[in-house]
Amino acid sequence: MPILVTGAAGFIGSHVCLRLIERGDEVIGVDNLNDYYDPMLKKARLARLVGKREFAFRELDIADPMALAESVSGQTIKKVVHLAAQAGVRHSLENPRAYIRANINGHLEILEFCRACPGFEHLVYASSSSVYGGNRKVPFSEADPVDHPVSLYAATKKSDELMSHAYAHLFGVAQTGLRFFTVYGPWGRPDMAYWIFTQAMLEDKPIRVFNNGDMWRDFTYIDDVVDAVVAMLDKAPSAEAPPHRIYNVGNNRPARLGDFIDTLEKLLEVKADRQFEPMQAGDVTRTYADMTLLERDFGFRPRTSLEVGLGKFVDWYRSEWTTRSVAL
Ligand SMILES: NC(=O)c1ccc[n+]([C@@H]2O[C@H](COP(=O)([O-])OP(=O)(O)OC[C@H]3O[C@@H](n4cnc5c(N)ncnc54)[C@H](O)[C@@H]3O)[C@@H](O)[C@H]2O)c1
């Protein structure tokens, strides 16, 4: 019985598909391959999946009513990993409608799809650490109030959690929402700081460092995130009423942006040209996950240190991505 993965050509989605296939699951991956960032990267990620017997890809927009139902054409789906979204905090200041379409209308269509699947077991969906907004109490805990988003992106992710709660309550759709904290690694996202810095430093260009580098982030390595997603997919909430849980998926060890850049300098053996700029609208100074809940329920602990994970990203970027970009 196939597992449906949305955002299959995305950073996290492509890694999740690969892991599910490796452990013997059949996967139907969907994605609209939009151009928020270079679709060639999305196609290159897909190329690692397409051709595998257990994988089928459908290009579609999850916000189109009926598109999902038509794409699975009569196959029974009992598990969905929903990772398709309009991501990125800063872009939501410029293109707000993309967030409403993908993250609100799209999330609704996923819920409707799951609700209509006979014997449906579990929807695991992506929320974000952004929901914590400007909260000052750290580490961020799932029990903290999250009623003050500081970007439209965060507002859509919090709305997703509320919509999911309602569908769990009304229709018994079992769900787990994951608040990811800055995920990074090979095949990552070119709009994120670790990629932008690496590219700029290798091209001898300056990097923009906000708030004097005094920003703290829980950087979470992709393999750790995939471990958590797959472990949770296998364990739907059942005892809870309604059957809906939310977990932080972070690293529990926040790194200061300035120290992060120091690490990158060592790995790349390049001195960064740091241009210090004030804090950006919609950004928050510190995100740091309380991981007690995930550890308690799943025994989950992130395994990868920033030095090791960043090293793997840098190796991939240098040996695989830049050579591939030149060849494209
Ligand atoms: N990467 C992170 O640090 C991070 C942090 C917090 C939350 N998240 C969330 O995790 C999920 C995955 O993030 P990612 O980093 O892999 O992002 P990504 O942008 O690489 O992947 C998202 C994918 O969804 C697809 N998509 C967008 N709108 C769609 C639509 N309407 N129909 C079909 N496909 C659509 C995109 O083409 C893309 O391939 C997202 O929900 C994101 O908001 C990510």
Ligand as a Chemical Component Dictionary entry (heavy atoms), coordinates in Angstrom:
data_LIG
# 
_chem_comp.id                   LIG 
_chem_comp.type                 NON-POLYMER 
_chem_comp.pdbx_formal_charge   0 
_chem_comp.three_letter_code    LIG 
# 
loop_
_chem_comp_atom.comp_id 
_chem_comp_atom.atom_id 
_chem_comp_atom.alt_atom_id 
_chem_comp_atom.type_symbol 
_chem_comp_atom.charge 
_chem_comp_atom.model_Cartn_x 
_chem_comp_atom.model_Cartn_y 
_chem_comp_atom.model_Cartn_z 
_chem_comp_atom.pdbx_ordinal 
LIG N1  N1  N 0  13.689 23.388 5.737  1  
LIG C1  C1  C 0  13.392 23.965 6.901  2  
LIG O1  O1  O 0  14.275 24.456 7.607  3  
LIG C2  C2  C 0  11.976 24.016 7.406  4  
LIG C3  C3  C 0  11.740 24.598 8.677  5  
LIG C4  C4  C 0  10.432 24.654 9.150  6  
LIG C5  C5  C 0  9.390  24.113 8.404  7  
LIG N2  N2  N 1  9.644  23.571 7.180  8  
LIG C6  C6  C 0  8.508  23.019 6.421  9  
LIG O2  O2  O 0  8.845  21.715 5.976  10 
LIG C7  C7  C 0  8.240  21.469 4.711  11 
LIG C8  C8  C 0  9.298  21.069 3.699  12 
LIG O3  O3  O 0  10.234 22.143 3.590  13 
LIG P1  P1  P 0  11.462 22.102 2.602  14 
LIG O4  O4  O 0  12.594 22.773 3.283  15 
LIG O5  O5  O -1 11.652 20.736 2.060  16 
LIG O6  O6  O 0  10.929 23.098 1.466  17 
LIG P2  P2  P 0  10.976 22.975 -0.118 18 
LIG O7  O7  O 0  10.520 24.286 -0.637 19 
LIG O8  O8  O 0  12.298 22.466 -0.553 20 
LIG O9  O9  O 0  9.884  21.859 -0.406 21 
LIG C9  C9  C 0  8.516  22.129 -0.552 22 
LIG C10 C10 C 0  8.059  21.528 -1.877 23 
LIG O10 O10 O 0  6.649  21.728 -1.992 24 
LIG C11 C11 C 0  6.349  22.039 -3.331 25 
LIG N3  N3  N 0  5.105  22.787 -3.356 26 
LIG C12 C12 C 0  4.887  24.045 -2.904 27 
LIG N4  N4  N 0  3.615  24.412 -3.117 28 
LIG C13 C13 C 0  3.004  23.340 -3.698 29 
LIG C14 C14 C 0  1.688  23.100 -4.153 30 
LIG N5  N5  N 0  0.731  24.048 -4.061 31 
LIG N6  N6  N 0  1.404  21.891 -4.708 32 
LIG C15 C15 C 0  2.367  20.940 -4.816 33 
LIG N7  N7  N 0  3.641  21.122 -4.408 34 
LIG C16 C16 C 0  3.950  22.309 -3.854 35 
LIG C17 C17 C 0  7.533  22.845 -3.838 36 
LIG O11 O11 O 0  7.662  22.779 -5.254 37 
LIG C18 C18 C 0  8.700  22.174 -3.110 38 
LIG O12 O12 O 0  9.326  21.205 -3.926 39 
LIG C19 C19 C 0  7.477  22.744 4.353  40 
LIG O13 O13 O 0  6.143  22.591 4.782  41 
LIG C20 C20 C 0  8.154  23.806 5.178  42 
LIG O14 O14 O 0  7.300  24.894 5.444  43 
LIG C21 C21 C 0  10.912 23.503 6.671  44 
# 
loop_
_chem_comp_bond.comp_id 
_chem_comp_bond.atom_id_1 
_chem_comp_bond.atom_id_2 
_chem_comp_bond.value_order 
_chem_comp_bond.pdbx_ordinal 
LIG N1  C1  SING 1  
LIG C1  O1  DOUB 2  
LIG C1  C2  SING 3  
LIG C2  C3  SING 4  
LIG C2  C21 DOUB 5  
LIG C3  C4  DOUB 6  
LIG C4  C5  SING 7  
LIG C5  N2  DOUB 8  
LIG N2  C6  SING 9  
LIG N2  C21 SING 10 
LIG C6  O2  SING 11 
LIG C6  C20 SING 12 
LIG O2  C7  SING 13 
LIG C7  C8  SING 14 
LIG C7  C19 SING 15 
LIG C8  O3  SING 16 
LIG O3  P1  SING 17 
LIG P1  O4  DOUB 18 
LIG P1  O5  SING 19 
LIG P1  O6  SING 20 
LIG O6  P2  SING 21 
LIG P2  O7  DOUB 22 
LIG P2  O8  SING 23 
LIG P2  O9  SING 24 
LIG O9  C9  SING 25 
LIG C9  C10 SING 26 
LIG C10 O10 SING 27 
LIG C10 C18 SING 28 
LIG O10 C11 SING 29 
LIG C11 N3  SING 30 
LIG C11 C17 SING 31 
LIG N3  C12 SING 32 
LIG N3  C16 SING 33 
LIG C12 N4  DOUB 34 
LIG N4  C13 SING 35 
LIG C13 C14 SING 36 
LIG C13 C16 DOUB 37 
LIG C14 N5  SING 38 
LIG C14 N6  DOUB 39 
LIG N6  C15 SING 40 
LIG C15 N7  DOUB 41 
LIG N7  C16 SING 42 
LIG C17 O11 SING 43 
LIG C17 C18 SING 44 
LIG C18 O12 SING 45 
LIG C19 O13 SING 46 
LIG C19 C20 SING 47 
LIG C20 O14 SING 48 
# 
